[in-house]
Amino acid sequence: MRTMTMRSRFACAALALWAAIPAWAQGLPVGRIKLPPGFEISVFAQNVPNARSLALGANNVLFVGTRSAGRVYAIRYKDTRATQVLTLASDLNMPNGVALRNGALYVAEVDRILRFDDVEARLEAYASGAAKPAVVTARYPRDSSHGWKFIRFGPDGWLYVPVGAPCNICAPDPSRYALISRIRPDGTGYEVFAQGVRNSVGFDWDPRTGELWFTDNGRDWLGEDLPSDELNHAPAPGMHFGFPYCHQGDAPDPEFGTRPCAQFTPPAAKLGPHVAALGMRFYTGSQFPAEYRNSMFIAEHGSWNRRAKIGYRIARVVAEAGRVVKHEVFAEGWLQGGSAWGRPVDIEHMPDGSLLVSDDYAGAIYRIAYRGK
């Protein structure tokens, strides 16, 4: 019998971690989460297996995408708690991304974008199969490696759709992979907005400038501490962020580093090695103290191929005039003594100014609110 290599053990552990839904989902230990003074965290919804990307509807409905579960959920809520978790669609191909526009829910599968028209008025019809979504486009690659997508409508009205590299490290077709694209709401007008992006699963636009910021996951198997995940700033289309030639702005790839790092746009911030930075939001609410307004909150899913685990937390980043001036931990405690009971994925605003955080490992969504010191 062949001995399993360390790489194989890490890969198997990652697959098990992604697939698991813990049995303790009825009693989540949110009291272990450390927050700044005056903040509190509670369970907004549970029994939401593999909860990932979030999109808030207009009438007390939260939409949730998944990756391994193949489902899209519609969660009805009242005040600070969910009242119903409805499976809106199932048997989809990694429907990670969800976004809303003009009453329609857009859902990103690996190679397709679906549209659920008039979705909030027809929840039960879609859930029962009586109503069917429309296919906006099926132009995207079918590769499952980094094929799950985060989507969002930009201030320009276009739908932004990232396409990850179909590998850990390779030099794929730059017009189809390792990029952030954008399309019109009807699926026409495909454009490549940014290149050299290995795997972005979260982005948002600065409310002060309308400029795009996004997270990007670095490659694996260069060691415990290399490379760092990135927070990138793309104020204009056509920028290249280095993949596969250069990582974290200053680390040439040992195999593909044929072009100098100086040719590419460096990250605005290094977020840490293998933290798996995913969803992010600029905070535009008024519930948090004034110094938090326009901060970026970033969900760190947590490392899977690092002996000393890192991530499993929410980071806060402050940028001024396009430059990062502060990077700190905002919420942590999903990792306890080297063992994780939760993995943050995405962040969404609530109308009252609180934040929601999805957790695909615990199958839950949390609410973070400020109550004062």
Summary of the structure (lengths in Angstrom):
residues: 373
radius of gyration: 19.5
end to end distance: 60.2
largest distance: 61.2
contacts: 1302
relative contact order: 0.15
helix: 10%
strand: 39%
